[in-house]
């Protein structure tokens, strides 16, 4: 283990953020990395407990967390990087955007602050890049088999790398102009600088992965063509169907899905002129309401603040979680349902819970008012459900409404319908060992599981790659 008494001697020290008044003026990453000496002390807090829940119950990838913490403490950074990359294709990404399920399940988190696992992971990966340890890994042999991957999000990219290293010829098709999926278009630059993605894409290309961008499979390219040209196909398009807000006035202008709004700003940051982006909307000098209290809603808050919004409100229909370290309803080692304040919230917004949006209204086809009420969650004949509270109706002026209510399932029109794939009860693609109802067609990530976390998508892509490789060998 790192240091037997480390967790007693050293308190947890968070990585810092750039000052609010500075960071809201740009879209650069906000985190300030800890110095090496501080990071080593944080690694020393790892107890190397007999049953590392962080590794098993917490991390979907099964990262060997006590091992790389010990290696960091002993100054063996290269070995730590090798250890980390053995289970995680993109630790520099999960080290930035993962909610750190591992830290919630850390044994030290039972009665103390958990080990700073996520930031240590990120700094191991950054050290590996800066030292030149991240290099292209070439396969020992070529199989002669061709595999198509549809979608270049975390699941598709992880699968592509694993399959290329197994000796297969891999082509990734991406409908957008640049590779990355929602990593590139849906996550703000202040959380994930897109040069981080480009750096890793360079490694994949050096390993032989080919990328075909601007290709919408199912529209520009037929499934028949894929079947004829490739030995196997992996669908990794993600859960592209957003959950809508079924209220009157939804059709008004300036009522957008969160992903549309975030994509627009990310494209501007990448050098695109706002006028060249269809549907681009800025929050400058506007009253903004974000409907949805999750991470995507928080990203909208941070983006609107940087665009110069006049006011920002975030509404959540669920009750406010307890403002405590641990919720008895979600005991350790489960992910605790507690009140979380993101860096975007710190930059300024009004947050409200138990708010139901009932209607939107406006003139000349533009949204001008939001009409809602407060609700109380009660046990009903249909289960736990929100019930409107009499006398709580309200209306407020609004110039921009952003719907951040999550995604329901993979988009069905196009490729999924053309292939005639079997779906599960939630509308996701149904699979058995990652193979769909059509032989040779596989699926992974949010396409199968519904909207989830980047770390789960990477794991799903890795497992799907293993299933495809074994299927091809048996075939």
C-alpha positions as CSV (number, residue, x, y, z in Angstrom):
1,X,0.0,0.0,0.0
2,X,1.0,3.6,-0.4
3,X,1.5,4.7,3.2
4,X,-0.1,2.9,6.1
5,X,-0.9,6.1,8.1
6,X,-1.4,8.4,5.1
7,X,-5.2,8.6,5.5
8,X,-4.7,9.7,9.1
9,X,-1.9,12.2,8.4
10,X,-3.2,13.9,5.3
11,X,-6.6,15.5,4.7
12,X,-8.3,15.5,1.3
13,X,-7.3,18.5,-0.8
14,X,-9.4,19.3,-3.8
15,X,-8.0,20.5,-7.1
16,X,-8.5,24.2,-7.4
17,X,-10.6,26.2,-9.9
18,X,-9.7,29.4,-11.7
19,X,-11.4,32.5,-10.0
20,X,-15.1,32.9,-11.1
21,X,-14.6,36.5,-12.3
22,X,-11.8,35.3,-14.6
23,X,-13.2,32.0,-15.9
24,X,-16.6,33.3,-16.9
25,X,-14.9,35.5,-19.5
26,X,-13.6,32.5,-21.6
27,X,-14.2,28.9,-22.4
28,X,-10.8,27.5,-21.2
29,X,-10.8,24.6,-18.7
30,X,-11.4,25.8,-15.1
31,X,-9.4,23.2,-13.1
32,X,-6.0,24.0,-11.6
33,X,-3.9,20.8,-11.3
34,X,-2.4,20.0,-8.0
35,X,1.5,20.0,-7.8
36,X,3.2,16.7,-7.7
37,X,4.1,16.8,-4.0
38,X,0.5,17.5,-3.0
39,X,-0.7,14.8,-5.4
40,X,1.7,12.2,-3.9
41,X,0.2,13.0,-0.4
42,X,-3.3,12.5,-1.8
43,X,-2.3,9.1,-3.2
44,X,-0.8,8.3,0.2
45,X,-4.3,8.5,1.7
46,X,-5.3,5.3,-0.1
47,X,-5.6,2.6,2.5
48,X,-5.3,-0.4,0.1
49,X,-8.3,-1.9,1.9
50,X,-8.8,-5.6,1.9
51,X,-11.9,-5.3,-0.4
52,X,-11.4,-2.2,-2.7
53,X,-14.9,-1.2,-3.4
54,X,-13.6,1.7,-5.6
55,X,-12.2,-0.9,-8.0
56,X,-15.1,-3.4,-7.8
57,X,-18.4,-1.7,-6.9
58,X,-17.5,1.8,-7.9
59,X,-15.6,1.9,-11.2
60,X,-17.4,0.3,-14.2
61,X,-14.1,-0.1,-15.9
62,X,-12.5,-1.9,-13.0
63,X,-9.6,0.5,-12.7
64,X,-7.0,-0.9,-10.4
65,X,-7.1,2.2,-8.2
66,X,-5.1,1.0,-5.1
67,X,-2.3,-0.1,-7.4
68,X,-1.9,3.1,-9.3
69,X,-2.2,5.1,-6.1
70,X,0.7,3.1,-4.6
71,X,2.7,3.6,-7.8
72,X,2.2,7.4,-7.7
73,X,3.2,7.6,-4.1
74,X,6.4,5.7,-4.9
75,X,7.1,8.0,-7.8
76,X,6.6,5.3,-10.5
77,X,4.6,7.4,-12.8
78,X,5.2,5.4,-16.0
79,X,4.1,2.1,-14.3
80,X,1.1,4.0,-13.0
81,X,0.2,5.1,-16.5
82,X,0.6,1.6,-17.8
83,X,-1.6,0.3,-15.0
84,X,-4.3,2.8,-15.7
85,X,-4.3,2.4,-19.5
86,X,-4.7,-1.4,-19.0
87,X,-8.3,-0.9,-18.1
88,X,-9.2,2.6,-19.4
89,X,-8.6,3.8,-23.0
90,X,-9.1,7.5,-22.2
91,X,-8.3,8.3,-18.5
92,X,-7.5,11.9,-19.4
93,X,-11.2,12.2,-20.3
94,X,-12.8,10.3,-17.5
95,X,-10.4,12.2,-15.2
96,X,-12.1,15.4,-16.2
97,X,-15.8,14.5,-16.7
98,X,-16.6,11.4,-14.7
99,X,-18.7,12.0,-11.6
100,X,-16.2,9.7,-9.8
101,X,-18.4,6.7,-8.7
102,X,-15.1,5.3,-7.3
103,X,-14.8,8.0,-4.8
104,X,-18.3,7.5,-3.5
105,X,-17.5,3.8,-2.9
106,X,-14.1,4.5,-1.4
107,X,-13.8,2.7,2.0
108,X,-12.4,5.9,3.5
109,X,-15.7,7.6,2.5
110,X,-17.6,5.7,5.2
111,X,-16.5,8.2,7.9
112,X,-14.0,10.5,6.2
113,X,-13.4,12.3,2.9
114,X,-12.6,9.8,0.1
115,X,-9.3,9.6,-1.8
116,X,-8.9,12.1,-4.6
117,X,-9.1,9.3,-7.2
118,X,-10.4,11.2,-10.2
119,X,-7.8,14.0,-10.2
120,X,-5.0,11.5,-9.6
121,X,-6.2,9.6,-12.6
122,X,-6.3,12.7,-14.7
123,X,-2.7,13.7,-13.7
124,X,-1.3,10.2,-14.4
125,X,-2.7,10.5,-17.9
126,X,-1.4,14.0,-18.4
127,X,2.0,12.9,-17.2
128,X,2.0,10.1,-19.6
129,X,1.3,12.4,-22.5
130,X,3.9,15.0,-21.5
131,X,6.6,12.3,-21.0
132,X,5.8,10.7,-24.4
133,X,4.7,7.4,-22.9
134,X,1.4,7.4,-24.9
135,X,2.4,5.8,-28.2
136,X,0.6,3.9,-31.0
137,X,0.3,0.2,-30.1
138,X,0.6,-2.0,-33.2
139,X,-1.0,-5.5,-33.4
140,X,1.2,-8.5,-33.6
141,X,-0.7,-9.7,-36.6
142,X,-3.4,-8.6,-39.0
143,X,-6.7,-10.6,-39.2
144,X,-7.8,-9.4,-42.6
145,X,-11.3,-8.7,-41.1
146,X,-13.0,-5.4,-41.6
147,X,-15.2,-3.8,-39.0
148,X,-17.4,-0.7,-39.3
149,X,-18.3,1.3,-36.2
150,X,-21.2,3.8,-36.4
151,X,-20.6,6.7,-34.0
152,X,-17.4,8.2,-32.5
153,X,-18.5,8.8,-28.9
154,X,-16.6,7.1,-26.0
155,X,-18.1,3.6,-26.7
156,X,-17.3,3.7,-30.4
157,X,-13.7,5.1,-29.9
158,X,-12.9,2.5,-27.1
159,X,-14.2,-0.3,-29.3
160,X,-12.2,1.0,-32.3
161,X,-9.0,1.1,-30.4
162,X,-9.4,-2.4,-28.9
163,X,-10.4,-4.0,-32.3
164,X,-7.5,-2.3,-34.1
165,X,-5.1,-3.6,-31.5
166,X,-6.6,-7.1,-32.0
167,X,-5.5,-6.8,-35.7
168,X,-8.7,-5.9,-37.4
169,X,-9.2,-3.1,-40.0
170,X,-11.5,-0.6,-38.3
171,X,-13.5,2.2,-40.0
172,X,-15.4,4.7,-37.8
173,X,-18.3,6.5,-39.4
174,X,-19.4,9.8,-37.8
175,X,-22.3,12.0,-39.0
176,X,-20.7,15.2,-37.8
177,X,-17.8,16.9,-39.3
178,X,-15.4,16.1,-36.5
179,X,-14.8,13.0,-34.4
180,X,-15.9,12.7,-30.7
181,X,-19.7,12.6,-30.6
182,X,-21.1,14.2,-27.5
183,X,-17.6,14.4,-26.0
184,X,-17.0,17.1,-28.6
185,X,-20.4,18.6,-29.2
186,X,-22.2,18.1,-25.9
187,X,-19.6,18.8,-23.2
188,X,-18.5,22.5,-22.8
189,X,-14.9,23.3,-23.5
190,X,-14.5,24.7,-19.9
191,X,-14.9,21.1,-18.7
192,X,-13.2,19.3,-21.6
193,X,-10.8,21.1,-23.9
194,X,-11.3,19.6,-27.4
195,X,-7.6,19.4,-27.9
196,X,-7.7,16.6,-25.4
197,X,-9.9,14.6,-27.8
198,X,-7.8,15.5,-30.8
199,X,-4.6,14.3,-29.0
200,X,-6.1,10.8,-28.4
201,X,-7.6,10.6,-31.9
202,X,-4.1,11.0,-33.3
203,X,-3.1,7.9,-31.4
204,X,-6.0,5.9,-32.8
205,X,-5.2,7.0,-36.3
206,X,-1.5,6.0,-35.8
207,X,-2.8,2.6,-34.7
208,X,-4.7,2.2,-38.0
209,X,-8.2,3.4,-37.2
210,X,-9.8,5.2,-40.1
211,X,-12.4,7.9,-39.6
212,X,-15.1,8.8,-42.2
213,X,-16.7,12.1,-41.0
214,X,-19.8,13.8,-42.4
215,X,-21.3,10.4,-43.2
216,X,-24.8,9.7,-41.8
217,X,-25.2,6.0,-42.0
218,X,-28.8,5.2,-43.0
219,X,-29.0,8.3,-45.1
220,X,-25.7,8.8,-46.9
221,X,-24.7,5.2,-46.6
222,X,-27.0,2.2,-46.7
223,X,-27.0,-0.7,-44.3
224,X,-26.8,-3.0,-47.3
225,X,-23.4,-1.4,-48.2
226,X,-22.1,-1.9,-44.7
227,X,-23.1,-5.6,-44.7
228,X,-21.4,-6.2,-48.0
229,X,-18.2,-4.4,-47.2
230,X,-17.6,-5.3,-43.6
231,X,-17.4,-8.5,-41.7
232,X,-19.0,-7.0,-38.6
233,X,-20.8,-3.7,-37.7
234,X,-20.9,-2.0,-34.3
235,X,-23.6,0.5,-33.6
236,X,-22.5,3.1,-31.1
237,X,-24.6,6.1,-32.0
238,X,-25.6,6.9,-28.4
239,X,-29.0,7.7,-27.0
240,X,-29.9,10.4,-29.5
241,X,-33.5,10.9,-28.7
242,X,-33.9,13.8,-26.2
243,X,-36.8,13.7,-23.6
244,X,-39.2,16.4,-24.7
245,X,-41.3,18.8,-22.8
246,X,-44.9,18.1,-23.8
247,X,-46.5,21.4,-23.0
248,X,-48.3,24.1,-25.0
249,X,-45.9,26.6,-26.5
250,X,-43.1,24.0,-26.9
251,X,-43.0,24.9,-30.6
252,X,-42.1,28.6,-30.0
253,X,-38.7,30.0,-31.0
254,X,-35.9,30.0,-28.4
255,X,-37.2,26.8,-26.8
256,X,-34.3,24.4,-27.5
257,X,-33.0,21.1,-26.4
258,X,-29.9,21.5,-24.3
259,X,-27.7,19.5,-26.6
260,X,-28.6,21.8,-29.5
261,X,-27.7,24.8,-27.4
262,X,-24.4,23.4,-26.2
263,X,-23.5,22.1,-29.7
264,X,-23.9,25.6,-31.1
265,X,-21.5,27.2,-28.7
266,X,-18.9,24.4,-29.0
267,X,-18.9,24.9,-32.8
268,X,-18.3,28.6,-32.3
269,X,-15.4,27.8,-30.0
270,X,-14.1,25.6,-32.7
271,X,-14.0,28.5,-35.2
272,X,-17.4,28.3,-36.9
273,X,-19.2,31.6,-37.5
274,X,-22.4,31.8,-35.5
275,X,-24.3,32.8,-38.6
276,X,-23.2,29.6,-40.3
277,X,-24.6,27.4,-37.5
278,X,-28.3,26.6,-38.0
279,X,-30.3,27.4,-34.9
280,X,-27.4,28.9,-33.0
281,X,-28.8,31.0,-30.0
282,X,-26.9,33.1,-27.6
283,X,-28.1,33.9,-24.1
284,X,-26.6,37.3,-24.1
285,X,-28.7,39.9,-22.1
286,X,-31.5,37.3,-21.9
287,X,-33.5,35.7,-19.1
288,X,-32.8,32.0,-19.3
289,X,-34.6,29.0,-17.8
290,X,-33.0,25.6,-17.8
291,X,-35.5,22.8,-17.2
292,X,-33.6,19.9,-15.7
293,X,-31.3,19.7,-12.7
294,X,-28.7,17.3,-13.9
295,X,-25.2,17.7,-15.3
296,X,-26.4,18.8,-18.7
297,X,-28.5,21.5,-17.1
298,X,-25.5,22.6,-15.2
299,X,-23.5,22.8,-18.4
300,X,-26.2,25.0,-19.8
301,X,-25.9,27.3,-16.8
302,X,-22.2,27.7,-17.2
303,X,-22.5,28.3,-21.0
304,X,-25.3,30.9,-20.5
305,X,-23.2,32.7,-17.9
306,X,-20.2,32.9,-20.3
307,X,-22.5,34.2,-23.1
308,X,-23.6,37.1,-20.8
309,X,-27.1,36.0,-19.7
310,X,-29.1,38.6,-17.8
311,X,-30.6,36.0,-15.4
312,X,-30.3,32.2,-15.2
313,X,-32.9,30.0,-13.5
314,X,-32.7,26.2,-13.2
315,X,-35.8,24.2,-12.5
316,X,-36.0,20.6,-11.3
317,X,-39.3,18.7,-10.9
318,X,-37.8,16.3,-8.3
319,X,-37.5,17.3,-4.6
320,X,-34.3,19.0,-3.4
321,X,-31.8,16.3,-2.2
322,X,-30.5,16.5,1.3
323,X,-27.7,18.9,1.9
324,X,-25.6,16.4,3.7
325,X,-22.6,14.3,3.3
326,X,-24.6,11.1,3.1
327,X,-28.2,10.2,2.4
328,X,-29.5,7.2,4.4
329,X,-31.6,6.3,1.4
330,X,-28.4,5.7,-0.6
331,X,-26.0,4.3,1.9
332,X,-22.3,3.6,1.2
333,X,-21.0,2.2,-1.2
334,X,-23.9,3.4,-3.4
335,X,-23.7,6.7,-5.3
336,X,-25.3,9.1,-2.7
337,X,-28.2,11.2,-3.8
338,X,-27.3,14.5,-2.2
339,X,-27.3,18.1,-3.1
340,X,-24.4,18.9,-5.4
341,X,-23.2,22.3,-6.4
342,X,-21.2,22.4,-9.6
343,X,-18.7,24.9,-10.7
344,X,-21.3,26.4,-13.0
345,X,-23.7,26.8,-10.1
346,X,-21.0,28.7,-8.3
347,X,-20.9,31.2,-11.2
348,X,-24.4,32.3,-10.5
349,X,-28.0,31.0,-11.0
350,X,-31.2,30.6,-9.2
351,X,-32.0,26.9,-8.5
352,X,-35.5,25.7,-7.6
353,X,-36.9,22.2,-7.0
354,X,-40.4,20.7,-7.2
355,X,-41.2,23.0,-10.1
356,X,-43.6,21.8,-12.9
357,X,-43.6,23.7,-16.2
358,X,-47.2,23.8,-17.3
359,X,-47.2,26.1,-20.4
360,X,-45.0,28.4,-22.5
361,X,-46.5,31.5,-24.2
362,X,-45.3,34.3,-26.4
363,X,-46.0,36.6,-29.3
364,X,-44.8,36.6,-32.9
365,X,-43.9,32.9,-32.4
366,X,-41.2,33.8,-29.7
367,X,-41.3,32.5,-26.1
368,X,-41.9,35.3,-23.6
369,X,-43.4,33.7,-20.5
370,X,-43.1,30.4,-18.6
371,X,-46.1,29.3,-16.6
372,X,-45.6,26.7,-13.8
373,X,-46.4,25.6,-10.3
374,X,-44.9,23.9,-7.3
375,X,-45.5,20.2,-6.8
376,X,-45.4,17.7,-3.9
377,X,-44.3,14.1,-4.5
378,X,-46.8,11.7,-3.1
379,X,-47.6,8.0,-3.2
380,X,-50.4,7.5,-5.7
381,X,-52.2,4.6,-7.4
382,X,-49.6,5.0,-10.2
383,X,-46.7,5.1,-7.8
384,X,-44.6,8.0,-6.5
385,X,-45.7,11.0,-8.5
386,X,-45.8,14.8,-8.4
387,X,-49.1,16.4,-7.4
388,X,-49.7,20.1,-8.0
389,X,-50.0,22.3,-5.0
390,X,-53.0,24.6,-5.1
391,X,-52.2,28.3,-5.0
392,X,-48.6,27.9,-6.2
393,X,-49.1,28.8,-9.9
394,X,-46.7,31.4,-11.2
395,X,-45.7,33.1,-14.4
396,X,-42.3,34.6,-15.2
397,X,-40.7,36.5,-18.1
398,X,-38.3,34.4,-20.1
399,X,-36.3,34.9,-23.4
400,X,-34.7,31.4,-23.7
401,X,-35.9,28.0,-22.5
402,X,-33.4,25.1,-22.5
403,X,-34.8,21.6,-22.1
404,X,-32.2,19.5,-20.2
405,X,-34.4,16.5,-19.3
406,X,-32.1,13.8,-20.5
407,X,-32.3,11.3,-23.4
408,X,-34.8,8.5,-23.6
409,X,-33.2,6.1,-26.1
410,X,-31.4,5.7,-29.4
411,X,-32.9,7.5,-32.4
412,X,-35.1,5.0,-34.3
413,X,-35.6,6.7,-37.7
414,X,-33.0,5.8,-40.2
415,X,-30.5,3.0,-39.5
416,X,-32.3,1.3,-36.6
417,X,-35.5,1.0,-38.5
418,X,-33.8,0.1,-41.8
419,X,-32.0,-2.8,-40.1
420,X,-35.3,-3.9,-38.4
421,X,-33.5,-4.4,-35.1
422,X,-35.3,-5.7,-32.0
423,X,-35.8,-3.1,-29.2
424,X,-36.2,-3.5,-25.5
425,X,-39.1,-2.0,-23.5
426,X,-37.3,1.3,-23.1
427,X,-36.6,1.7,-26.8
428,X,-33.0,0.8,-26.7
429,X,-31.4,-1.8,-29.0
430,X,-31.8,-5.3,-27.6
431,X,-28.6,-7.3,-27.6
432,X,-27.3,-10.7,-26.4
433,X,-23.5,-10.6,-25.7
434,X,-23.6,-7.2,-27.6
435,X,-25.0,-8.8,-30.8
436,X,-28.4,-7.5,-32.0
437,X,-31.2,-9.5,-33.5
438,X,-29.4,-9.3,-36.8
439,X,-26.3,-11.5,-37.0
440,X,-23.1,-9.6,-37.4
441,X,-24.6,-6.4,-36.2
442,X,-23.5,-5.4,-32.7
443,X,-24.3,-2.5,-30.4
444,X,-22.8,-0.9,-27.3
445,X,-22.8,2.1,-25.1
446,X,-25.9,4.3,-24.7
447,X,-27.4,2.7,-27.8
448,X,-28.0,-0.3,-25.6
449,X,-28.1,1.0,-22.1
450,X,-29.8,4.4,-22.6
451,X,-28.2,7.7,-21.5
452,X,-25.5,7.0,-19.0
453,X,-21.9,8.0,-18.1
454,X,-18.8,8.3,-20.2
455,X,-17.0,5.7,-18.1
456,X,-19.8,3.1,-18.6
457,X,-19.8,3.8,-22.4
458,X,-16.0,3.2,-22.5
459,X,-16.5,-0.1,-20.6
460,X,-19.3,-1.1,-22.9
461,X,-17.2,-0.4,-26.0
462,X,-14.4,-2.5,-24.6
463,X,-16.6,-5.4,-23.9
464,X,-18.4,-5.2,-27.3
465,X,-14.9,-5.2,-29.0
466,X,-14.1,-8.4,-27.1
467,X,-17.4,-10.0,-28.1
468,X,-16.9,-9.0,-31.8
469,X,-13.3,-10.4,-31.8
470,X,-14.4,-13.7,-30.3
471,X,-17.4,-13.9,-32.8
472,X,-15.1,-13.4,-35.7
473,X,-12.6,-16.0,-34.5
474,X,-15.4,-18.5,-34.0
475,X,-16.9,-17.7,-37.4
